[in-house]
Amino acid sequence: MATTNNSKFRRKLDQFWRVLFLDEHGRPKSAQFLYSFCLSLLFFVVYALSYSFLIDILEKAMPSASVLARNIAQSVLPGIAGSVVCCALFFVFSDRKLVPLAYLWLVAYALVALLVMAFLVSREEYMIFLYFFAMLVPVGLITGGVTSLLLFRHDRAKQEKG
C-alpha cells in the first residue's frame, strides 16, 4: 500500500516538474527559470536559518526591552541578515537576473501560503498565522527584493554606459 501511494506521489511530482520546467523532450524550458526557482529554495532556507538562529539570540540580548521593541528587533534584524546573505549572491552569478527572479519566486510562495492557509484553517487560526506571517515574511522580501532590484538596475546602467 505504501509503495502505491509513494509511486502515485512520485508520478505527481514528476508531472509537476515536467509541466513547470521541462519541455516534451525532457530538456529545461528555460535554464534561468529553473535556476531562479532552485535559488529561491536556497533563499527560503537562508531566511529560515536566519530567523531560527537570531530570534533566540535577540530574545536573550534584550531581556529588559519592551515586547514591542523585542518583536521589532526579532522581525527586522533576521530579515536583514538573510537579505545580506542572499543579495551577496548577486555578485557570484554571471546572470544578474537570477537573484531578483528568485525573490519573485519567494513572493509567489508567500502569496500561495496566504491563500492556502485562508482555506485550511479557521478564522482565529488564520489571524494568528497572519500575525507571525507579518512579523517574519515582509522584511526579508522587501529588503532583499528591493536591494536585488537596485543592484540589477545599477548593473544594467553600468553596462549601458560602458
Backbone bond lengths (Angstrom), bond angles and torsions (degrees), N, CA, C in turn:
res aa  C-N    CA-C-N  psi(-1)  N-CA   C-N-CA  omega(-1)  CA-C   N-CA-C  phi
1 M - - - 1.450 - - 1.528 110.99 -
2 A 1.333 116.94 -42.76 1.463 120.76 179.68 1.515 110.98 -64.68
3 T 1.328 117.08 -34.46 1.462 120.61 179.44 1.524 110.67 -66.60
4 T 1.331 117.31 -38.79 1.461 121.17 179.09 1.518 110.35 -64.22
5 N 1.339 117.40 -46.64 1.459 120.94 178.54 1.515 110.98 -64.39
6 N 1.337 116.53 -39.46 1.456 121.09 -179.89 1.522 110.36 -65.37
7 S 1.335 117.66 -43.99 1.461 119.99 -179.69 1.522 110.99 -69.39
8 K 1.322 117.52 -34.12 1.471 121.18 176.99 1.527 109.89 -65.24
9 F 1.326 115.21 -44.71 1.463 119.98 177.12 1.528 110.44 -62.09
10 R 1.314 115.75 -42.37 1.469 121.07 179.89 1.527 111.04 -61.91
11 R 1.324 116.61 -42.21 1.482 120.30 177.88 1.518 110.81 -63.19
12 K 1.332 116.72 -42.93 1.471 120.53 178.80 1.530 110.67 -63.17
13 L 1.319 116.35 -42.08 1.458 121.21 179.10 1.527 110.80 -64.77
14 D 1.320 117.20 -44.49 1.467 121.12 177.51 1.526 111.10 -61.75
15 Q 1.329 115.94 -39.65 1.461 120.12 178.85 1.533 110.42 -64.85
16 F 1.321 116.83 -41.30 1.461 120.94 177.58 1.526 110.48 -58.66
17 W 1.339 117.15 -49.16 1.456 120.78 -178.99 1.527 111.13 -62.51
18 R 1.334 116.50 -41.30 1.467 119.74 -179.86 1.520 111.16 -63.12
19 V 1.309 117.02 -48.26 1.462 121.05 -177.56 1.522 110.84 -64.04
20 L 1.313 116.31 -43.33 1.459 120.22 -174.89 1.520 113.54 -77.68
21 F 1.324 117.71 -41.46 1.455 119.36 -168.66 1.528 115.96 -120.60
22 L 1.322 118.14 -23.31 1.459 119.29 -171.03 1.523 112.11 -112.79
23 D 1.341 116.13 146.15 1.461 119.69 174.87 1.528 108.89 -83.91
24 E 1.328 116.56 -175.09 1.467 119.90 -176.49 1.526 113.71 -66.76
25 H 1.343 117.82 -15.14 1.460 121.95 178.63 1.530 112.45 -97.27
26 G 1.312 117.26 3.32 1.456 121.08 178.07 1.512 114.23 84.42
27 R 1.325 117.02 9.02 1.466 120.80 177.12 1.522 109.71 -94.72
28 P 1.321 117.07 152.55 1.474 119.06 179.45 1.533 111.39 -61.54
29 K 1.346 116.00 135.68 1.458 121.07 175.35 1.524 109.70 -65.35
30 S 1.312 115.23 -44.89 1.453 121.39 179.28 1.523 107.93 -146.72
31 A 1.300 116.39 119.35 1.461 119.98 179.20 1.526 109.63 -63.05
32 Q 1.309 116.82 -39.07 1.463 121.19 -179.48 1.534 110.67 -62.34
33 F 1.311 116.55 -41.72 1.457 122.69 178.43 1.530 110.23 -61.88
34 L 1.317 116.44 -46.67 1.460 122.08 -179.43 1.527 111.26 -67.56
35 Y 1.328 117.57 -45.45 1.468 120.95 -179.37 1.526 111.15 -64.62
36 S 1.328 117.18 -41.07 1.464 119.41 -179.86 1.525 110.69 -66.38
37 F 1.331 117.04 -35.81 1.462 120.48 176.18 1.528 110.30 -62.45
38 C 1.313 116.84 -49.43 1.472 121.19 179.51 1.529 111.09 -62.13
39 L 1.320 116.33 -39.73 1.460 120.29 178.05 1.526 110.56 -65.01
40 S 1.323 117.23 -36.51 1.469 119.93 178.47 1.528 110.95 -64.56
41 L 1.324 117.08 -34.71 1.466 119.63 175.92 1.522 110.45 -64.90
42 L 1.329 116.65 -40.38 1.465 120.59 175.63 1.520 110.25 -62.27
43 F 1.327 117.46 -43.92 1.464 121.27 178.69 1.530 110.48 -60.36
44 F 1.316 116.52 -41.40 1.465 120.56 178.34 1.529 110.06 -57.66
45 V 1.312 116.53 -44.48 1.465 121.51 179.32 1.531 110.43 -65.62
46 V 1.328 117.20 -41.72 1.471 120.87 179.27 1.526 110.18 -60.47
47 Y 1.325 117.28 -46.50 1.467 119.90 179.24 1.525 111.18 -65.24
48 A 1.326 117.69 -41.14 1.471 120.60 178.68 1.527 110.59 -61.26
49 L 1.324 116.97 -43.68 1.468 120.25 178.22 1.521 111.39 -66.76
50 S 1.316 116.52 -39.51 1.460 120.72 179.26 1.526 110.57 -59.18
51 Y 1.317 115.67 -48.82 1.464 118.48 179.54 1.517 111.59 -67.43
52 S 1.319 117.39 -42.63 1.468 118.76 -176.40 1.527 112.15 -65.49
53 F 1.324 117.65 -34.38 1.472 119.54 179.14 1.526 112.34 -81.47
54 L 1.308 117.54 -40.90 1.464 119.67 -170.79 1.526 115.07 -84.43
55 I 1.307 118.66 -25.76 1.468 119.20 -177.73 1.526 111.00 -62.19
56 D 1.316 117.88 -46.36 1.474 119.87 179.44 1.521 111.64 -65.95
57 I 1.325 116.94 -39.97 1.461 120.42 178.54 1.524 110.53 -61.90
58 L 1.325 116.34 -44.00 1.468 120.07 179.73 1.525 111.36 -67.82
59 E 1.312 117.58 -35.19 1.467 120.95 177.95 1.528 110.38 -62.54
60 K 1.325 116.14 -43.18 1.471 120.51 -179.82 1.530 111.69 -73.52
61 A 1.334 117.45 -29.50 1.466 121.16 -178.56 1.523 112.68 -77.30
62 M 1.327 117.44 -18.43 1.466 120.81 -175.55 1.530 111.33 -125.84
63 P 1.332 119.12 54.01 1.475 118.98 -175.10 1.524 113.97 -66.97
64 S 1.305 117.70 -29.80 1.467 119.40 -176.80 1.529 112.71 -96.85
65 A 1.311 117.94 -1.18 1.465 120.63 179.64 1.530 110.18 -74.50
66 S 1.311 115.00 158.04 1.468 119.32 178.54 1.528 109.84 -67.72
67 V 1.310 115.35 162.17 1.463 120.67 179.32 1.529 109.87 -61.53
68 L 1.314 116.77 -40.32 1.462 120.68 179.12 1.530 110.95 -61.54
69 A 1.324 117.15 -45.40 1.470 120.92 179.98 1.524 110.98 -63.76
70 R 1.335 116.61 -41.79 1.472 119.43 178.10 1.527 110.94 -65.24
71 N 1.319 117.15 -42.76 1.461 120.19 179.53 1.530 111.64 -62.34
72 I 1.312 116.02 -41.84 1.470 119.19 179.26 1.526 110.17 -65.15
73 A 1.324 116.57 -45.88 1.470 119.92 179.12 1.522 111.23 -62.24
74 Q 1.328 117.32 -41.28 1.458 121.22 -178.91 1.521 112.38 -72.85
75 S 1.296 117.41 -17.05 1.460 121.31 176.24 1.523 111.34 -89.85
76 V 1.321 115.50 -46.34 1.465 120.60 -171.29 1.530 113.08 -80.91
77 L 1.317 117.59 -49.38 1.473 119.73 -173.03 1.530 114.01 -63.61
78 P 1.338 120.22 -46.27 1.471 117.97 176.11 1.529 112.76 -64.58
79 G 1.334 116.71 -34.61 1.466 120.09 177.72 1.519 111.78 -63.43
80 I 1.314 116.25 -42.64 1.464 120.57 178.03 1.523 110.48 -68.20
81 A 1.326 116.75 -41.11 1.477 119.57 178.67 1.525 110.97 -61.03
82 G 1.323 117.12 -44.06 1.459 120.79 177.12 1.517 111.95 -62.79
83 S 1.335 116.23 -39.19 1.462 120.56 179.18 1.521 112.01 -65.84
84 V 1.328 116.78 -37.66 1.468 120.44 178.35 1.532 109.73 -61.52
85 V 1.324 116.17 -46.01 1.469 120.14 -179.91 1.521 110.54 -64.28
86 C 1.320 116.40 -47.95 1.471 120.02 -176.82 1.526 111.93 -66.92
87 C 1.315 117.52 -43.81 1.469 120.27 -178.24 1.523 112.01 -71.22
88 A 1.313 117.57 -22.71 1.470 119.90 175.84 1.528 110.58 -63.53
89 L 1.314 116.81 -26.45 1.464 120.53 178.24 1.526 112.38 -68.24
90 F 1.315 116.97 -14.48 1.468 120.75 175.91 1.531 110.31 -56.42
91 F 1.318 116.35 -36.13 1.466 120.99 -176.86 1.522 112.92 -83.70
92 V 1.330 117.14 -7.32 1.461 121.67 -178.68 1.525 111.23 -86.89
93 F 1.327 116.42 -38.95 1.457 120.95 -173.73 1.521 111.65 -90.32
94 S 1.319 115.98 141.16 1.465 119.57 176.84 1.528 110.66 -73.98
95 D 1.319 117.26 -30.24 1.461 121.05 175.59 1.528 108.03 -84.03
96 R 1.307 115.74 104.28 1.474 121.51 -173.16 1.523 113.12 -73.40
97 K 1.334 118.06 -8.06 1.462 120.35 179.59 1.523 112.61 -83.59
98 L 1.322 118.41 -15.50 1.457 120.70 -172.18 1.525 113.52 -61.17
99 V 1.305 117.62 -45.67 1.469 119.89 -177.00 1.529 110.92 -67.19
100 P 1.342 120.56 -48.40 1.467 118.16 176.08 1.534 112.90 -60.70
101 L 1.325 117.73 -36.81 1.467 119.95 177.95 1.528 111.42 -67.27
102 A 1.314 116.79 -35.18 1.467 119.83 176.95 1.528 110.17 -63.32
103 Y 1.322 116.80 -36.78 1.463 119.56 176.79 1.526 111.28 -68.05
104 L 1.318 117.80 -32.17 1.467 119.34 174.69 1.532 110.50 -63.84
105 W 1.329 115.73 -39.18 1.464 119.11 175.05 1.528 110.13 -60.93
106 L 1.325 117.48 -43.17 1.464 120.47 -179.86 1.528 111.44 -61.87
107 V 1.323 116.69 -38.32 1.470 120.29 175.88 1.525 109.45 -62.80
108 A 1.327 116.76 -42.36 1.470 120.49 178.11 1.529 110.54 -61.52
109 Y 1.338 117.85 -43.25 1.466 120.84 177.83 1.532 110.50 -60.00
110 A 1.330 115.88 -42.98 1.467 120.24 -178.52 1.529 110.49 -63.42
111 L 1.312 117.16 -43.10 1.468 120.42 179.16 1.523 111.45 -65.67
112 V 1.323 116.90 -41.28 1.462 120.46 177.58 1.526 110.19 -63.41
113 A 1.325 116.93 -41.13 1.469 120.10 178.75 1.525 110.87 -61.45
114 L 1.321 117.05 -42.13 1.466 120.50 178.11 1.522 111.24 -61.27
115 L 1.326 116.53 -45.99 1.460 120.38 -178.93 1.522 112.65 -67.49
116 V 1.307 116.63 -45.73 1.465 120.13 -178.25 1.526 110.44 -63.27
117 M 1.313 116.94 -45.48 1.462 119.90 -179.47 1.534 111.39 -64.59
118 A 1.320 117.25 -32.82 1.463 120.07 178.43 1.522 111.04 -61.84
119 F 1.319 117.77 -32.65 1.457 121.30 -179.11 1.526 113.47 -91.82
120 L 1.324 117.78 -20.63 1.461 120.15 -174.59 1.525 114.74 -90.30
121 V 1.317 117.40 -29.41 1.467 119.42 -172.24 1.524 110.71 -119.51
122 S 1.315 114.25 167.06 1.469 119.69 178.60 1.528 110.05 -71.42
123 R 1.306 114.57 169.77 1.472 120.10 -178.44 1.527 111.41 -61.11
124 E 1.318 117.84 -42.66 1.459 121.51 -179.45 1.528 111.06 -64.83
125 E 1.321 115.86 -43.25 1.465 119.69 178.17 1.524 111.29 -66.16
126 Y 1.327 116.26 -35.14 1.461 120.35 178.44 1.530 110.65 -66.30
127 M 1.304 117.26 -36.95 1.467 120.78 178.26 1.531 110.11 -65.09
128 I 1.329 116.81 -39.77 1.468 120.50 176.47 1.528 109.34 -64.92
129 F 1.332 116.38 -43.73 1.464 120.90 177.25 1.529 110.28 -58.40
130 L 1.330 117.26 -45.00 1.471 120.66 -179.96 1.516 112.41 -61.38
131 Y 1.326 116.98 -36.57 1.464 120.67 177.98 1.532 110.30 -60.28
132 F 1.332 116.05 -51.12 1.465 119.59 -179.90 1.528 111.62 -69.40
133 F 1.307 117.15 -37.21 1.463 121.49 176.84 1.525 109.87 -58.78
134 A 1.328 116.08 -47.46 1.466 120.93 -179.38 1.524 111.99 -64.76
135 M 1.326 117.18 -30.18 1.464 119.96 178.55 1.522 112.29 -76.27
136 L 1.323 117.80 -32.65 1.454 120.37 -169.47 1.527 115.04 -104.89
137 V 1.300 118.87 -33.62 1.462 120.22 -169.06 1.532 114.93 -89.04
138 P 1.321 120.32 -50.23 1.473 119.25 -171.09 1.525 115.80 -61.25
139 V 1.316 118.38 -37.02 1.469 119.91 -176.27 1.525 110.78 -60.83
140 G 1.313 116.95 -48.40 1.458 120.34 179.63 1.520 112.25 -64.85
141 L 1.339 116.07 -43.08 1.469 118.71 -179.90 1.520 111.81 -65.46
142 I 1.311 116.19 -41.45 1.469 119.19 -177.87 1.527 110.87 -71.94
143 T 1.336 117.32 -51.40 1.469 118.60 -177.29 1.521 111.33 -65.75
144 G 1.309 117.10 -44.82 1.462 119.93 -179.43 1.515 112.52 -71.29
145 G 1.323 116.45 -44.68 1.459 120.35 -179.41 1.520 112.88 -62.81
146 V 1.319 115.76 -46.87 1.474 119.60 179.54 1.528 110.74 -66.02
147 T 1.323 116.49 -43.07 1.469 119.60 178.96 1.520 111.42 -61.30
148 S 1.326 116.83 -44.68 1.466 119.07 -179.62 1.522 111.39 -65.77
149 L 1.321 117.93 -37.54 1.467 120.02 176.75 1.524 111.76 -66.45
150 L 1.326 116.53 -41.18 1.466 119.65 177.73 1.526 111.29 -64.52
151 L 1.334 116.78 -41.23 1.463 120.17 176.48 1.526 110.69 -62.11
152 F 1.318 116.35 -41.93 1.462 120.86 179.80 1.529 110.77 -64.28
153 R 1.320 117.02 -45.56 1.469 120.74 179.20 1.526 111.04 -63.56
154 H 1.337 116.54 -41.24 1.461 120.47 178.48 1.527 110.46 -63.75
155 D 1.311 117.13 -43.44 1.458 121.56 179.34 1.523 110.81 -64.00
156 R 1.314 116.93 -42.41 1.471 120.97 179.18 1.531 110.89 -65.43
157 A 1.327 118.02 -41.71 1.470 121.05 178.50 1.526 110.47 -65.43
158 K 1.313 116.67 -37.79 1.466 121.33 177.79 1.535 110.62 -64.40
159 Q 1.315 117.10 -40.80 1.464 121.27 178.37 1.516 111.77 -67.28
160 E 1.316 117.68 -36.76 1.468 121.21 -179.75 1.525 111.27 -69.85
161 K 1.341 116.61 -33.54 1.469 120.71 178.78 1.525 112.26 -69.40
162 G 1.268 116.19 -41.40 1.461 115.13 -173.61 1.433 111.40 -156.04
